[in-house]
């Protein structure tokens, strides 16, 4: 299940960087998604081709929006019995129609391995000598990328646009007044159940679900539901199970096909989130896109078929604008 380099190069000329659908509703622009609140209480989520890492928007990747939108919808449909979510429908390859929710001001990050390169990563803290992370005790003598004794929930604050998220404990979240204890415990229960389900499904596909983040919101009737995405290459880290032990034995980084590839390339260029963003060559963008697509194909068990129509015209048609 692969996509040709020729097709990916075609995608470079069809990038969806942003949208401006004035008739759709009030717009809020996130790092990756353009969100529109409609008069009848729905949220129209347009997944663009923007790529973010280290809390910065870095540019675009070919077909990224279509891939992520399809992957998120696939997971939402399969996890309805595990945790409630906001999805109502998918009218376009880049669009989801959802229940309008009030976002909770905390992200639920679940980690199963000692890894990561960002300032909020558990590995970053561990290598600086920390043996407690977000309220969880960590054993001495662990190696990079080693499996943690058990998955841990490490909440993260949601920084304003342009800021950096911060990893915190449950106690710190409650002290900040971001959510109530009942709300936190409910989202924590949903997050751990989703992660367990995701680990099992990924293991059946020969993958390791290493870590992920979930966003939650409140519906108008007060229910806490999962929002935005579940287990996509944007929100999650995946490794190949078959080569993990061998690469660990050699002291190598596990083979991944999420945006960790791009993070590591940027880190190699000396960029960890601050300062000017390095120019990302087309070959790097194409390889990053290929890994996104490979991840989603492997998980879903079917090949991604890109829509090559001009995206703005196609969305206007499908959304009746």
LUMVEX-166865 format. One record per residue (C-alpha): x, y, z; residue in one letter. Coordinates in steps of 0.1 Angstrom, whole numbers, plus 2048, in hexadecimal, padded with zeros to 3 digits. Layout:
BEGIN
SITE  c1  c2  c3 resn
SITE   X   Y   Z    a
...
//
This chain:
BEGIN
SITE  c1  c2  c3 resn
SITE 800 800 800    x
SITE 815 81C 7F3    x
SITE 810 83D 7E1    x
SITE 827 846 7C5    x
SITE 840 863 7C7    x
SITE 831 870 7A7    x
SITE 80F 873 7B7    x
SITE 81E 884 7D6    x
SITE 830 89D 7C0    x
SITE 80F 8A5 7AF    x
SITE 801 8AB 7D2    x
SITE 81B 8C6 7D7    x
SITE 808 8DC 7BE    x
SITE 7E6 8D6 7CF    x
SITE 7EF 8E1 7F3    x
SITE 7D3 8EC 80A    x
SITE 7E3 906 820    x
SITE 7C4 918 82C    x
SITE 79F 91E 825    x
SITE 789 93C 826    x
SITE 765 930 824    x
SITE 753 950 82F    x
SITE 730 941 82C    x
SITE 738 923 841    x
SITE 738 933 864    x
SITE 750 942 87D    x
SITE 774 937 876    x
SITE 78F 92C 88E    x
SITE 7B0 922 880    x
SITE 7C4 907 892    x
SITE 7E7 8FA 88A    x
SITE 7DA 8E1 871    x
SITE 7B4 8E6 86F    x
SITE 79E 902 864    x
SITE 77E 900 87A    x
SITE 75D 911 872    x
SITE 740 914 88B    x
SITE 71F 913 879    x
SITE 6FE 923 884    x
SITE 6EE 902 88B    x
SITE 708 8F7 8A5    x
SITE 720 8E2 88F    x
SITE 745 8E5 88A    x
SITE 753 8E1 867    x
SITE 777 8D5 86A    x
SITE 78D 8D9 84B    x
SITE 7AD 8C6 84E    x
SITE 7C7 8D9 83A    x
SITE 7E9 8CD 82E    x
SITE 7FB 8E2 848    x
SITE 815 8CF 85C    x
SITE 81E 8D9 880    x
SITE 839 8CE 898    x
SITE 848 8DD 8B7    x
SITE 828 8F2 8BA    x
SITE 830 904 899    x
SITE 820 902 876    x
SITE 83C 8F8 85F    x
SITE 82C 8F7 83D    x
SITE 819 8DD 82A    x
SITE 81B 8B9 81F    x
SITE 80A 8AA 800    x
SITE 7E8 89A 808    x
SITE 7ED 89D 82D    x
SITE 7CB 8AB 833    x
SITE 7B9 890 820    x
SITE 7CD 875 832    x
SITE 7C8 883 855    x
SITE 7A3 88A 850    x
SITE 79D 867 843    x
SITE 7B1 857 85F    x
SITE 7A0 86C 87A    x
SITE 77D 863 86D    x
SITE 787 83E 86B    x
SITE 791 83E 890    x
SITE 773 852 89B    x
SITE 75C 839 88B    x
SITE 76E 81B 89B    x
SITE 770 829 8BE    x
SITE 74D 835 8C4    x
SITE 748 819 8DD    x
SITE 769 820 8EE    x
SITE 764 846 8F3    x
SITE 74A 85F 8E6    x
SITE 756 877 8CB    x
SITE 749 895 8B7    x
SITE 748 887 893    x
SITE 728 88B 87F    x
SITE 733 886 85B    x
SITE 74E 888 841    x
SITE 742 89C 822    x
SITE 764 8A1 812    x
SITE 787 891 813    x
SITE 793 8AF 828    x
SITE 774 8B6 83C    x
SITE 762 8A8 85B    x
SITE 741 8B5 868    x
SITE 740 8B3 88E    x
SITE 72C 8BD 8AD    x
SITE 737 8E0 8B8    x
SITE 749 8DB 8DA    x
SITE 759 8F1 8F4    x
SITE 77D 8E5 8F5    x
SITE 78C 8DB 917    x
SITE 7AC 8ED 91E    x
SITE 7C2 8CF 922    x
SITE 7CE 8B4 90A    x
SITE 7D0 890 915    x
SITE 7F2 882 90A    x
SITE 7F7 85D 90F    x
SITE 81B 84F 90E    x
SITE 826 82B 90E    x
SITE 84B 82F 906    x
SITE 868 845 911    x
SITE 86C 859 8F1    x
SITE 868 87B 8E0    x
SITE 87D 899 8D5    x
SITE 867 8B7 8DF    x
SITE 86B 8CB 8FF    x
SITE 84C 8BB 90D    x
SITE 857 897 906    x
SITE 85C 87E 922    x
SITE 87E 875 914    x
SITE 889 899 915    x
SITE 880 89C 93A    x
SITE 890 87A 942    x
SITE 8B1 882 932    x
SITE 8B2 8A2 947    x
SITE 8B0 88C 966    x
SITE 88B 88D 96E    x
SITE 87D 86D 97D    x
SITE 85A 87A 980    x
SITE 846 886 963    x
SITE 823 895 965    x
SITE 81F 884 987    x
SITE 82B 861 97B    x
SITE 84A 851 98A    x
SITE 864 845 971    x
SITE 87D 82A 978    x
SITE 8A3 830 976    x
SITE 8B8 820 95B    x
SITE 89F 822 93E    x
SITE 8AC 824 91A    x
SITE 8A0 83C 8FF    x
SITE 880 82E 8EE    x
SITE 87B 813 909    x
SITE 858 809 912    x
SITE 84B 818 932    x
SITE 83F 801 94E    x
SITE 81B 80B 943    x
SITE 80B 826 92E    x
SITE 809 847 940    x
SITE 7F2 865 93C    x
SITE 806 885 93A    x
SITE 7EE 8A3 936    x
SITE 7F9 8C1 922    x
SITE 7ED 8E5 923    x
SITE 7E1 8F4 903    x
SITE 7F7 912 8FC    x
SITE 7E9 931 8EA    x
SITE 7F2 934 8C5    x
SITE 818 938 8C2    x
SITE 81F 92A 8E5    x
SITE 82C 909 8F1    x
SITE 817 8EE 902    x
SITE 822 8E3 925    x
SITE 821 8C0 934    x
SITE 811 8C0 956    x
SITE 803 8A9 970    x
SITE 7DE 8A3 979    x
SITE 7E3 8B7 999    x
SITE 7F2 8D4 985    x
SITE 7D5 8D4 96C    x
SITE 7BC 8D5 988    x
SITE 7D0 8F1 99A    x
SITE 7CF 905 97A    x
SITE 7AA 902 979    x
SITE 7AA 8F5 955    x
SITE 791 8DA 95C    x
SITE 77F 8CC 97A    x
SITE 78A 8AB 98A    x
SITE 76B 899 97C    x
SITE 772 8A6 959    x
SITE 797 89D 95B    x
SITE 790 879 968    x
SITE 776 874 94D    x
SITE 78D 87F 931    x
SITE 7A9 86A 940    x
SITE 793 84B 93F    x
SITE 789 852 91B    x
SITE 7AE 858 911    x
SITE 7BB 838 922    x
SITE 79F 823 912    x
SITE 7A6 831 8F0    x
SITE 7CB 82C 8F3    x
SITE 7C7 808 8FE    x
SITE 7AF 802 8E0    x
SITE 7C8 813 8C8    x
SITE 7E5 7FE 8D5    x
SITE 7D2 7DE 8CF    x
SITE 7C7 7E7 8AC    x
SITE 7EA 7F4 8A2    x
SITE 7FA 7D5 8B0    x
SITE 7E4 7C0 899    x
SITE 7F3 7D5 87C    x
SITE 817 7CF 887    x
SITE 81A 7F2 896    x
SITE 822 801 8B8    x
SITE 80C 81E 8C3    x
SITE 827 830 8D7    x
SITE 815 84F 8E3    x
SITE 7F8 866 8D9    x
SITE 7E4 884 8E3    x
SITE 7BE 888 8E6    x
SITE 7AA 8A8 8E7    x
SITE 789 8AA 8F9    x
SITE 76B 8C2 8F9    x
SITE 749 8C6 908    x
SITE 72A 8C3 8F3    x
SITE 70D 8DB 8F8    x
SITE 6FC 8C1 90E    x
SITE 71B 8BE 924    x
SITE 72A 89D 918    x
SITE 750 89A 915    x
SITE 75A 88D 8F3    x
SITE 77A 888 8DF    x
SITE 781 8A3 8C5    x
SITE 797 8AA 8A7    x
SITE 7A8 888 8A0    x
SITE 7B2 866 8AE    x
SITE 7D2 853 8A7    x
SITE 7DD 866 888    x
SITE 801 86B 87F    x
SITE 7FD 88F 88A    x
SITE 7F2 886 8AE    x
SITE 804 865 8B2    x
SITE 825 854 8AF    x
SITE 827 831 89E    x
SITE 844 819 89C    x
SITE 847 7F8 889    x
SITE 845 7DB 8A2    x
SITE 85A 7C3 88D    x
SITE 87A 7D8 88E    x
SITE 876 7E8 8B0    x
SITE 88A 7CF 8C5    x
SITE 8A6 7CD 8AB    x
SITE 8AA 7F2 8A8    x
SITE 8AA 7F7 8CE    x
SITE 8C5 7DC 8D1    x
SITE 8DA 7F0 8B8    x
SITE 8D4 811 8CA    x
SITE 8C0 81F 8AC    x
SITE 8A0 833 8AB    x
SITE 882 81D 8A4    x
SITE 875 81F 880    x
SITE 857 836 880    x
SITE 83E 843 866    x
SITE 82E 861 878    x
SITE 839 885 879    x
SITE 856 87A 88F    x
SITE 86A 877 86E    x
SITE 865 89C 868    x
SITE 86C 8A5 88D    x
SITE 88D 893 88B    x
SITE 896 8A3 86A    x
SITE 88F 8C6 879    x
SITE 8A2 8BD 899    x
SITE 8C0 8B3 883    x
SITE 8BD 8D6 873    x
SITE 8BF 8E5 896    x
SITE 89A 8EF 898    x
SITE 887 8E5 8B8    x
SITE 86B 8FE 8B5    x
SITE 87B 920 8BA    x
SITE 88A 937 8A0    x
SITE 886 937 87B    x
SITE 877 917 86B    x
SITE 890 906 854    x
SITE 887 902 82F    x
SITE 879 8DE 82B    x
SITE 883 8D0 809    x
SITE 868 8C0 7F4    x
SITE 879 89E 7F7    x
SITE 875 8A0 81D    x
SITE 851 8AB 81A    x
SITE 84A 88E 802    x
SITE 85A 874 819    x
SITE 847 882 837    x
SITE 826 880 823    x
SITE 82F 85C 818    x
SITE 833 852 83D    x
SITE 812 862 846    x
SITE 800 84F 82B    x
SITE 812 82E 833    x
SITE 808 831 857    x
SITE 7E3 837 84F    x
SITE 7E3 81B 834    x
SITE 7F2 802 84C    x
SITE 7DA 80A 868    x
SITE 7BB 80B 852    x
SITE 7C5 7ED 83C    x
SITE 7BD 7FF 81C    x
SITE 7D0 816 804    x
SITE 7CB 83C 805    x
SITE 7BC 849 7E4    x
SITE 7C3 86E 7E1    x
SITE 7AA 885 7D2    x
SITE 7BC 89A 7B8    x
SITE 7A1 8B4 7B3    x
SITE 7A9 8D8 7BC    x
SITE 7A1 8D7 7E2    x
SITE 790 8F9 7E6    x
SITE 779 8F4 7C9    x
SITE 770 8D1 7D3    x
SITE 769 8DB 7F7    x
SITE 752 8F8 7EC    x
SITE 73F 8DF 7D7    x
SITE 73C 8C5 7F3    x
SITE 733 8DE 80D    x
SITE 719 8EF 7F6    x
SITE 72A 911 7F8    x
//
